[in-house]
Every structure is written in structure tokens, then in C-alpha cells.
């Protein structure tokens, strides 16, 4: 079980309103469609996206992968919190986040993850319901990782 690209927790994005540019390697119609989806991304869309993620993170497939990863950290001296956080980010992207990012117009990789995190965090600062849903998603994911920090 090899982790793939990681998922970053937060980052600044380019452009107004926290909306980053769509990668240039995509064809023009795809770039335009993704830009359109991002412009339309508002609190209700963010809530729908987080609900989709909560469902994926609550599923058996993610739970099994998370349990495997969590147990793999035991007795690995020198494998600290930063390494474990990268593992969690990769797992989230590989098992749940990438297809959801793509569905909502973000690239299904670390960049898309950073972009959506920044936008959702910004929107959640003025919407209590979104902030609560964001907290629920984070709590669901972290709840699987009881060995987080076990080697440090």
C-alpha cells in the first residue's frame, strides 16, 4: 500500500477570493469549465462538498485503509508527526478527496486540496454551519488515527 500525492492542510492561493488558476496543461474548454465551477463555489456548494467527504470518510473502505495506516506507525522510531501527517494527507487524497475535488472543479491533487481548503476556511469564517461541518469532517478523519504522534 503505497501512498500517493499528499494533501496539504492550508495554503494561500492566487487571485481574488482565494480562487487559484486552473493548470495550463488542461485543454481550453476544461480550464474554462473548472474556472466556472470555482466562481460558482459558495457556502451551499462547500457544504455539499464537505457532506460528500464526510460520507466517504465514514465509509468502510476509508476506515480500513486508515486503520491499516494507523497501526503501521507503531514501533517506527524517528517516524514523527510530520511523516504521519503526510501519510494521512496522502491517504485522504487517494481514498476520498481526489474524486470529490474533481467533481467540484478543483484539480485532484495537492494543489486542488490546498485551493479548496483555503476557500472553505475563508467561507467558514462567516458561516457557522459550514464551520461546524468542516469540524465534523476533520474530527471524523482524526478519529481514525489514535497513534498519531506515537513515535515522538
Biotite code that builds the C-alpha atoms (Angstrom):
import biotite.structure as struc

atoms = struc.array([
    struc.Atom([0.000, 0.000, 0.000], chain_id="A", res_id=1, res_name="UNK", atom_name="CA", element="C"),
    struc.Atom([1.920, 2.945, -1.324], chain_id="A", res_id=2, res_name="UNK", atom_name="CA", element="C"),
    struc.Atom([0.680, 6.453, -0.513], chain_id="A", res_id=3, res_name="UNK", atom_name="CA", element="C"),
    struc.Atom([0.352, 8.786, -3.491], chain_id="A", res_id=4, res_name="UNK", atom_name="CA", element="C"),
    struc.Atom([0.385, 12.573, -3.728], chain_id="A", res_id=5, res_name="UNK", atom_name="CA", element="C"),
    struc.Atom([-0.147, 14.324, -0.408], chain_id="A", res_id=6, res_name="UNK", atom_name="CA", element="C"),
    struc.Atom([-2.884, 16.622, 0.748], chain_id="A", res_id=7, res_name="UNK", atom_name="CA", element="C"),
    struc.Atom([-1.835, 19.881, 2.311], chain_id="A", res_id=8, res_name="UNK", atom_name="CA", element="C"),
    struc.Atom([-3.738, 21.385, 5.153], chain_id="A", res_id=9, res_name="UNK", atom_name="CA", element="C"),
    struc.Atom([-3.626, 25.049, 4.191], chain_id="A", res_id=10, res_name="UNK", atom_name="CA", element="C"),
    struc.Atom([-2.025, 27.392, 1.744], chain_id="A", res_id=11, res_name="UNK", atom_name="CA", element="C"),
    struc.Atom([-2.510, 30.774, 0.216], chain_id="A", res_id=12, res_name="UNK", atom_name="CA", element="C"),
    struc.Atom([-3.869, 30.787, -3.284], chain_id="A", res_id=13, res_name="UNK", atom_name="CA", element="C"),
    struc.Atom([-3.538, 33.125, -6.214], chain_id="A", res_id=14, res_name="UNK", atom_name="CA", element="C"),
    struc.Atom([-6.074, 35.581, -7.460], chain_id="A", res_id=15, res_name="UNK", atom_name="CA", element="C"),
    struc.Atom([-9.063, 37.273, -5.919], chain_id="A", res_id=16, res_name="UNK", atom_name="CA", element="C"),
    struc.Atom([-11.300, 35.497, -3.465], chain_id="A", res_id=17, res_name="UNK", atom_name="CA", element="C"),
    struc.Atom([-8.854, 32.620, -2.946], chain_id="A", res_id=18, res_name="UNK", atom_name="CA", element="C"),
    struc.Atom([-9.513, 31.071, -6.357], chain_id="A", res_id=19, res_name="UNK", atom_name="CA", element="C"),
    struc.Atom([-6.300, 29.668, -7.883], chain_id="A", res_id=20, res_name="UNK", atom_name="CA", element="C"),
    struc.Atom([-5.711, 29.302, -11.574], chain_id="A", res_id=21, res_name="UNK", atom_name="CA", element="C"),
    struc.Atom([-6.554, 26.088, -13.390], chain_id="A", res_id=22, res_name="UNK", atom_name="CA", element="C"),
    struc.Atom([-3.436, 24.204, -14.593], chain_id="A", res_id=23, res_name="UNK", atom_name="CA", element="C"),
    struc.Atom([-2.337, 25.184, -18.091], chain_id="A", res_id=24, res_name="UNK", atom_name="CA", element="C"),
    struc.Atom([-1.797, 21.572, -19.238], chain_id="A", res_id=25, res_name="UNK", atom_name="CA", element="C"),
    struc.Atom([-5.571, 21.114, -19.474], chain_id="A", res_id=26, res_name="UNK", atom_name="CA", element="C"),
    struc.Atom([-7.342, 21.898, -22.718], chain_id="A", res_id=27, res_name="UNK", atom_name="CA", element="C"),
    struc.Atom([-9.105, 25.279, -23.000], chain_id="A", res_id=28, res_name="UNK", atom_name="CA", element="C"),
    struc.Atom([-12.697, 24.011, -22.541], chain_id="A", res_id=29, res_name="UNK", atom_name="CA", element="C"),
    struc.Atom([-11.718, 22.061, -19.415], chain_id="A", res_id=30, res_name="UNK", atom_name="CA", element="C"),
    struc.Atom([-9.928, 25.099, -17.977], chain_id="A", res_id=31, res_name="UNK", atom_name="CA", element="C"),
    struc.Atom([-12.980, 27.302, -18.642], chain_id="A", res_id=32, res_name="UNK", atom_name="CA", element="C"),
    struc.Atom([-15.331, 24.767, -17.042], chain_id="A", res_id=33, res_name="UNK", atom_name="CA", element="C"),
    struc.Atom([-13.183, 24.482, -13.910], chain_id="A", res_id=34, res_name="UNK", atom_name="CA", element="C"),
    struc.Atom([-12.944, 28.258, -13.604], chain_id="A", res_id=35, res_name="UNK", atom_name="CA", element="C"),
    struc.Atom([-16.731, 28.462, -13.896], chain_id="A", res_id=36, res_name="UNK", atom_name="CA", element="C"),
    struc.Atom([-17.200, 25.866, -11.163], chain_id="A", res_id=37, res_name="UNK", atom_name="CA", element="C"),
    struc.Atom([-14.855, 27.781, -8.878], chain_id="A", res_id=38, res_name="UNK", atom_name="CA", element="C"),
    struc.Atom([-16.643, 31.069, -9.449], chain_id="A", res_id=39, res_name="UNK", atom_name="CA", element="C"),
    struc.Atom([-19.904, 29.361, -8.510], chain_id="A", res_id=40, res_name="UNK", atom_name="CA", element="C"),
    struc.Atom([-18.363, 27.808, -5.386], chain_id="A", res_id=41, res_name="UNK", atom_name="CA", element="C"),
    struc.Atom([-20.187, 29.344, -2.411], chain_id="A", res_id=42, res_name="UNK", atom_name="CA", element="C"),
    struc.Atom([-21.283, 28.304, 1.089], chain_id="A", res_id=43, res_name="UNK", atom_name="CA", element="C"),
    struc.Atom([-24.011, 25.896, -0.062], chain_id="A", res_id=44, res_name="UNK", atom_name="CA", element="C"),
    struc.Atom([-21.657, 24.222, -2.530], chain_id="A", res_id=45, res_name="UNK", atom_name="CA", element="C"),
    struc.Atom([-18.972, 23.989, 0.161], chain_id="A", res_id=46, res_name="UNK", atom_name="CA", element="C"),
    struc.Atom([-21.496, 22.318, 2.476], chain_id="A", res_id=47, res_name="UNK", atom_name="CA", element="C"),
    struc.Atom([-22.418, 19.812, -0.236], chain_id="A", res_id=48, res_name="UNK", atom_name="CA", element="C"),
    struc.Atom([-18.752, 19.047, -0.870], chain_id="A", res_id=49, res_name="UNK", atom_name="CA", element="C"),
    struc.Atom([-17.993, 18.568, 2.831], chain_id="A", res_id=50, res_name="UNK", atom_name="CA", element="C"),
    struc.Atom([-21.058, 16.325, 3.158], chain_id="A", res_id=51, res_name="UNK", atom_name="CA", element="C"),
    struc.Atom([-19.721, 14.215, 0.288], chain_id="A", res_id=52, res_name="UNK", atom_name="CA", element="C"),
    struc.Atom([-16.358, 13.987, 2.029], chain_id="A", res_id=53, res_name="UNK", atom_name="CA", element="C"),
    struc.Atom([-17.921, 13.115, 5.374], chain_id="A", res_id=54, res_name="UNK", atom_name="CA", element="C"),
    struc.Atom([-19.761, 10.244, 3.698], chain_id="A", res_id=55, res_name="UNK", atom_name="CA", element="C"),
    struc.Atom([-16.558, 8.956, 2.055], chain_id="A", res_id=56, res_name="UNK", atom_name="CA", element="C"),
    struc.Atom([-14.554, 9.272, 5.279], chain_id="A", res_id=57, res_name="UNK", atom_name="CA", element="C"),
    struc.Atom([-17.311, 7.422, 7.156], chain_id="A", res_id=58, res_name="UNK", atom_name="CA", element="C"),
    struc.Atom([-17.272, 4.515, 4.716], chain_id="A", res_id=59, res_name="UNK", atom_name="CA", element="C"),
    struc.Atom([-15.786, 1.087, 5.306], chain_id="A", res_id=60, res_name="UNK", atom_name="CA", element="C"),
    struc.Atom([-13.118, 1.442, 2.605], chain_id="A", res_id=61, res_name="UNK", atom_name="CA", element="C"),
    struc.Atom([-11.592, 4.570, 4.124], chain_id="A", res_id=62, res_name="UNK", atom_name="CA", element="C"),
    struc.Atom([-11.910, 3.197, 7.664], chain_id="A", res_id=63, res_name="UNK", atom_name="CA", element="C"),
    struc.Atom([-9.997, 0.038, 6.729], chain_id="A", res_id=64, res_name="UNK", atom_name="CA", element="C"),
    struc.Atom([-7.224, 1.969, 4.988], chain_id="A", res_id=65, res_name="UNK", atom_name="CA", element="C"),
    struc.Atom([-6.981, 4.393, 7.913], chain_id="A", res_id=66, res_name="UNK", atom_name="CA", element="C"),
    struc.Atom([-6.809, 1.545, 10.415], chain_id="A", res_id=67, res_name="UNK", atom_name="CA", element="C"),
    struc.Atom([-4.009, -0.091, 8.435], chain_id="A", res_id=68, res_name="UNK", atom_name="CA", element="C"),
    struc.Atom([-2.080, 3.183, 8.253], chain_id="A", res_id=69, res_name="UNK", atom_name="CA", element="C"),
    struc.Atom([-2.644, 3.944, 11.937], chain_id="A", res_id=70, res_name="UNK", atom_name="CA", element="C"),
    struc.Atom([-1.268, 0.570, 13.027], chain_id="A", res_id=71, res_name="UNK", atom_name="CA", element="C"),
    struc.Atom([1.708, 0.866, 10.661], chain_id="A", res_id=72, res_name="UNK", atom_name="CA", element="C"),
    struc.Atom([3.084, 3.788, 12.678], chain_id="A", res_id=73, res_name="UNK", atom_name="CA", element="C"),
    struc.Atom([3.724, 1.761, 15.830], chain_id="A", res_id=74, res_name="UNK", atom_name="CA", element="C"),
    struc.Atom([7.329, 0.993, 16.684], chain_id="A", res_id=75, res_name="UNK", atom_name="CA", element="C"),
    struc.Atom([8.850, 3.173, 13.976], chain_id="A", res_id=76, res_name="UNK", atom_name="CA", element="C"),
    struc.Atom([11.410, 5.249, 15.867], chain_id="A", res_id=77, res_name="UNK", atom_name="CA", element="C"),
    struc.Atom([12.163, 8.506, 14.117], chain_id="A", res_id=78, res_name="UNK", atom_name="CA", element="C"),
    struc.Atom([8.901, 8.421, 12.155], chain_id="A", res_id=79, res_name="UNK", atom_name="CA", element="C"),
    struc.Atom([7.389, 11.507, 13.676], chain_id="A", res_id=80, res_name="UNK", atom_name="CA", element="C"),
    struc.Atom([4.317, 13.648, 13.472], chain_id="A", res_id=81, res_name="UNK", atom_name="CA", element="C"),
    struc.Atom([5.326, 15.363, 10.216], chain_id="A", res_id=82, res_name="UNK", atom_name="CA", element="C"),
    struc.Atom([5.733, 11.982, 8.492], chain_id="A", res_id=83, res_name="UNK", atom_name="CA", element="C"),
    struc.Atom([2.455, 10.729, 9.901], chain_id="A", res_id=84, res_name="UNK", atom_name="CA", element="C"),
    struc.Atom([0.653, 13.899, 8.796], chain_id="A", res_id=85, res_name="UNK", atom_name="CA", element="C"),
    struc.Atom([1.958, 13.430, 5.248], chain_id="A", res_id=86, res_name="UNK", atom_name="CA", element="C"),
    struc.Atom([0.741, 9.822, 5.319], chain_id="A", res_id=87, res_name="UNK", atom_name="CA", element="C"),
    struc.Atom([-2.722, 10.948, 6.414], chain_id="A", res_id=88, res_name="UNK", atom_name="CA", element="C"),
    struc.Atom([-2.844, 13.606, 3.714], chain_id="A", res_id=89, res_name="UNK", atom_name="CA", element="C"),
    struc.Atom([-1.871, 11.079, 1.033], chain_id="A", res_id=90, res_name="UNK", atom_name="CA", element="C"),
    struc.Atom([-4.469, 8.608, 2.260], chain_id="A", res_id=91, res_name="UNK", atom_name="CA", element="C"),
    struc.Atom([-7.223, 11.220, 2.225], chain_id="A", res_id=92, res_name="UNK", atom_name="CA", element="C"),
    struc.Atom([-6.360, 12.235, -1.312], chain_id="A", res_id=93, res_name="UNK", atom_name="CA", element="C"),
    struc.Atom([-6.035, 8.679, -2.600], chain_id="A", res_id=94, res_name="UNK", atom_name="CA", element="C"),
    struc.Atom([-9.113, 7.200, -0.940], chain_id="A", res_id=95, res_name="UNK", atom_name="CA", element="C"),
    struc.Atom([-11.625, 10.040, -0.870], chain_id="A", res_id=96, res_name="UNK", atom_name="CA", element="C"),
    struc.Atom([-10.593, 13.563, -1.697], chain_id="A", res_id=97, res_name="UNK", atom_name="CA", element="C"),
    struc.Atom([-9.314, 13.382, -5.291], chain_id="A", res_id=98, res_name="UNK", atom_name="CA", element="C"),
    struc.Atom([-12.629, 12.415, -6.967], chain_id="A", res_id=99, res_name="UNK", atom_name="CA", element="C"),
    struc.Atom([-14.548, 14.924, -4.845], chain_id="A", res_id=100, res_name="UNK", atom_name="CA", element="C"),
    struc.Atom([-12.127, 17.701, -5.766], chain_id="A", res_id=101, res_name="UNK", atom_name="CA", element="C"),
    struc.Atom([-12.525, 16.891, -9.443], chain_id="A", res_id=102, res_name="UNK", atom_name="CA", element="C"),
    struc.Atom([-16.340, 16.849, -9.189], chain_id="A", res_id=103, res_name="UNK", atom_name="CA", element="C"),
    struc.Atom([-16.301, 20.365, -7.695], chain_id="A", res_id=104, res_name="UNK", atom_name="CA", element="C"),
    struc.Atom([-13.908, 21.811, -10.272], chain_id="A", res_id=105, res_name="UNK", atom_name="CA", element="C"),
    struc.Atom([-10.581, 21.533, -8.466], chain_id="A", res_id=106, res_name="UNK", atom_name="CA", element="C"),
    struc.Atom([-7.559, 19.596, -9.592], chain_id="A", res_id=107, res_name="UNK", atom_name="CA", element="C"),
    struc.Atom([-7.475, 16.129, -7.953], chain_id="A", res_id=108, res_name="UNK", atom_name="CA", element="C"),
    struc.Atom([-4.073, 16.663, -6.368], chain_id="A", res_id=109, res_name="UNK", atom_name="CA", element="C"),
    struc.Atom([-2.231, 18.575, -3.675], chain_id="A", res_id=110, res_name="UNK", atom_name="CA", element="C"),
    struc.Atom([-2.817, 21.889, -5.417], chain_id="A", res_id=111, res_name="UNK", atom_name="CA", element="C"),
    struc.Atom([-6.575, 21.337, -5.587], chain_id="A", res_id=112, res_name="UNK", atom_name="CA", element="C"),
    struc.Atom([-6.576, 20.299, -1.956], chain_id="A", res_id=113, res_name="UNK", atom_name="CA", element="C"),
    struc.Atom([-4.766, 23.474, -0.898], chain_id="A", res_id=114, res_name="UNK", atom_name="CA", element="C"),
    struc.Atom([-7.092, 25.605, -3.003], chain_id="A", res_id=115, res_name="UNK", atom_name="CA", element="C"),
    struc.Atom([-10.319, 24.124, -1.662], chain_id="A", res_id=116, res_name="UNK", atom_name="CA", element="C"),
    struc.Atom([-9.065, 24.161, 1.911], chain_id="A", res_id=117, res_name="UNK", atom_name="CA", element="C"),
    struc.Atom([-8.291, 27.880, 1.679], chain_id="A", res_id=118, res_name="UNK", atom_name="CA", element="C"),
    struc.Atom([-11.660, 28.675, 0.106], chain_id="A", res_id=119, res_name="UNK", atom_name="CA", element="C"),
    struc.Atom([-13.680, 26.570, 2.558], chain_id="A", res_id=120, res_name="UNK", atom_name="CA", element="C"),
    struc.Atom([-11.797, 28.018, 5.517], chain_id="A", res_id=121, res_name="UNK", atom_name="CA", element="C"),
    struc.Atom([-12.479, 31.534, 4.261], chain_id="A", res_id=122, res_name="UNK", atom_name="CA", element="C"),
    struc.Atom([-16.195, 30.794, 3.744], chain_id="A", res_id=123, res_name="UNK", atom_name="CA", element="C"),
    struc.Atom([-16.450, 29.039, 7.130], chain_id="A", res_id=124, res_name="UNK", atom_name="CA", element="C"),
    struc.Atom([-15.186, 32.150, 8.896], chain_id="A", res_id=125, res_name="UNK", atom_name="CA", element="C"),
    struc.Atom([-18.558, 33.788, 8.183], chain_id="A", res_id=126, res_name="UNK", atom_name="CA", element="C"),
    struc.Atom([-20.900, 30.761, 8.258], chain_id="A", res_id=127, res_name="UNK", atom_name="CA", element="C"),
    struc.Atom([-21.315, 28.797, 11.478], chain_id="A", res_id=128, res_name="UNK", atom_name="CA", element="C"),
    struc.Atom([-22.989, 25.844, 9.756], chain_id="A", res_id=129, res_name="UNK", atom_name="CA", element="C"),
    struc.Atom([-20.117, 25.428, 7.340], chain_id="A", res_id=130, res_name="UNK", atom_name="CA", element="C"),
    struc.Atom([-17.582, 25.805, 10.157], chain_id="A", res_id=131, res_name="UNK", atom_name="CA", element="C"),
    struc.Atom([-19.349, 23.038, 12.102], chain_id="A", res_id=132, res_name="UNK", atom_name="CA", element="C"),
    struc.Atom([-19.413, 20.721, 9.087], chain_id="A", res_id=133, res_name="UNK", atom_name="CA", element="C"),
    struc.Atom([-15.709, 21.399, 8.486], chain_id="A", res_id=134, res_name="UNK", atom_name="CA", element="C"),
    struc.Atom([-15.035, 20.485, 12.127], chain_id="A", res_id=135, res_name="UNK", atom_name="CA", element="C"),
    struc.Atom([-17.051, 17.257, 11.757], chain_id="A", res_id=136, res_name="UNK", atom_name="CA", element="C"),
    struc.Atom([-15.032, 16.216, 8.704], chain_id="A", res_id=137, res_name="UNK", atom_name="CA", element="C"),
    struc.Atom([-11.752, 16.928, 10.489], chain_id="A", res_id=138, res_name="UNK", atom_name="CA", element="C"),
    struc.Atom([-12.897, 15.071, 13.609], chain_id="A", res_id=139, res_name="UNK", atom_name="CA", element="C"),
    struc.Atom([-14.003, 12.061, 11.539], chain_id="A", res_id=140, res_name="UNK", atom_name="CA", element="C"),
    struc.Atom([-10.607, 11.781, 9.874], chain_id="A", res_id=141, res_name="UNK", atom_name="CA", element="C"),
    struc.Atom([-8.569, 12.387, 13.021], chain_id="A", res_id=142, res_name="UNK", atom_name="CA", element="C"),
    struc.Atom([-10.688, 9.893, 14.944], chain_id="A", res_id=143, res_name="UNK", atom_name="CA", element="C"),
    struc.Atom([-9.127, 7.040, 12.959], chain_id="A", res_id=144, res_name="UNK", atom_name="CA", element="C"),
    struc.Atom([-5.589, 7.968, 13.948], chain_id="A", res_id=145, res_name="UNK", atom_name="CA", element="C"),
    struc.Atom([-5.177, 7.115, 17.617], chain_id="A", res_id=146, res_name="UNK", atom_name="CA", element="C"),
    struc.Atom([-1.439, 6.513, 17.136], chain_id="A", res_id=147, res_name="UNK", atom_name="CA", element="C"),
    struc.Atom([-0.774, 9.972, 15.734], chain_id="A", res_id=148, res_name="UNK", atom_name="CA", element="C"),
    struc.Atom([2.397, 11.255, 17.397], chain_id="A", res_id=149, res_name="UNK", atom_name="CA", element="C"),
    struc.Atom([3.179, 7.857, 18.952], chain_id="A", res_id=150, res_name="UNK", atom_name="CA", element="C"),
    struc.Atom([6.853, 7.929, 17.975], chain_id="A", res_id=151, res_name="UNK", atom_name="CA", element="C"),
    struc.Atom([7.659, 11.457, 19.037], chain_id="A", res_id=152, res_name="UNK", atom_name="CA", element="C"),
])
